[in-house]
Amino acid sequence: MAINMITGYIGEPHVTSAQAGISHAGMYGTDRYVLDVLEGLEYELISNNLIRIKSGMVLNQGRFMGIDHNDYVDIEIDNGQNNKKRCDLIVCTYTKNVENGIESAELKNIKGISGDDYIMPEYTKGNIINNETVDEFPLYKININGLVIESIDKLFQLSSNFSKIDSNVINLTSAISGIEENINNINNHISILESEQKILWSGGSYMGDGVVVGFSEKINEQKNGIVLIWSEYDSEPQNSGFHYFYIPKKNYEGNQQSGHSIDMFLSNATFSTPAGKRLLITNTALTGSVLNTSTGTSVSGIKYYNNKYVLRAVLGV
């Protein structure tokens, strides 16, 4: 048991393919990749019985294997059957001879089973790093309908090289900077909105008959208007079931300051406690209604529970 020198001179050949493979896997990843070089193992359909795989390079769990520049591999495809579908797989196969340790690579077709639908054939998924002797890396799925190749599906994506990764990192960094700038702008807008919001009144009122709520500032003195905030009520005001109603200040400018009667509908998500509220809203105050505490069944047959909600605040916005 010892630690071994690998990329150093020790007086004799000593670096094994397993050591090189593990080193590559550590740097590039332990999965199966098609590198973005040469023609990237693109296919060409020569006929319904022949598919050509062009030049490219595979990195399978640290083992490099590939088709050289200006070279190719032709894969034969068996005929299909009339009125039957079949799915074949073109795989890049790694094999290690258990007797002499010789490793080899091969492109081959795994023929599927003909039937009424496309069924992916089984293939061997081995762990080369753990010294398993066979691994099949699927590259293309061939869909054969009757006697014709209907479609060819690519089962891999080209792996990015370092230059593309650097470019992507630069683009990502730029995008993150843009996002950060947008977030800062949003935060600034939120800060402005928060600074422009004023609490003109707060509490917890049914806004029943004769109840008057005065504002600390007039509606037409706000930038845009007011927001009425209601919430559910169960023995006391609840921090749930909030409803927000916006009243624009345009309604209270000039000669329109005498007020408007406004009806509001409130309910929870399941409509088990529908309610209505009616308010007279003037430029300076809200006036409640006897309806705002009532319960019953309307002439339309809808049950209502107006005492299930209370006014929590009036915001100037």
Steps between C-alpha positions, in 0.01 A plus 500: 500500500656826391443831325622487140677759290301537179607808303862476600810316376582182695737331254250273325159515326237509773196717411195277441187575297299467821708772666469726196126432482445582866701821456289603200179414685612713792561798272214468251237294682413137555210484253490435123558793264530577129755779464439809288777421251520384136149415377365409843404145394219632281309241301415475131216278381641319200201265455239317706770243569806720552581788735837675488654644817749777430817605680496594867625419847340326799613531859350208691577501874850629431573287190545689172386324180399638164487509120788685334477806276364416150405153619162345576330179611209343311240319710277241336132496594292187449177526302182574688173310470181611332250659741747465788706752693852447631748709696875443453785663689834610360744477789868568560618186676798476734636150560786370714639152442505330839790271399755748366353837613484638144236772464312576179225723364235424239194663347218250455125469467288329766196362323168543675186287498231555235151566626210743513705778662859618535675323788852605597733198493703418808867597513787460746583791726831412662731679740839519331660676796406202717666269246178367343576358158211620279320831461266607220447873448178562297551758225194469276155342520379372164122483460405256223140498383434210266784493248593866542714687752242749628730711720839508669524651848830632632550384860795724592594864515842631406706571808631855533873555489688737729479795260122466479479461875703820542269677255194367681643610834559848360145512363362365827697756699364774276148364542541485878619860499191594301278311745670670795445838333133415444466388861655827616258692280206301638620559857529869424145504365379310806677749726336785312160332523546433872604857562195622308258279694339652807276345762199730505314278748546159667295282734240223469145612422194331350413847370147455631209743508607853595873418523718776356873462438687823431823521297815671628533650150249555223474259209575770243823579687640153423711427195252252350221430747432261789495125562247344736629187677255244638575172679308208645348529847452219753454637854779741405660629179695222326822534303348303215250538221624847406317697229622822343286761323651796316312830491651754253528860614355617168159424650558771763646788305326823415129491573490122560587506873148434636549123491405176329325190626709193415419128539782248544488120477722286725541125541746226578631268229227238551213754514389365839476852647397741226444852625414847378597841632345838420674829575435864435845638412561873505823691458557498876327195649320165469148446628371150573167329436258283695554234232864451600419291809209301360475134406233307314393371161453733207205487260731320257548221756860588589588492869707795618704568813581870504616478864793275401716791379629824653677805365866493613656806341474780247822572310581811305683401184 
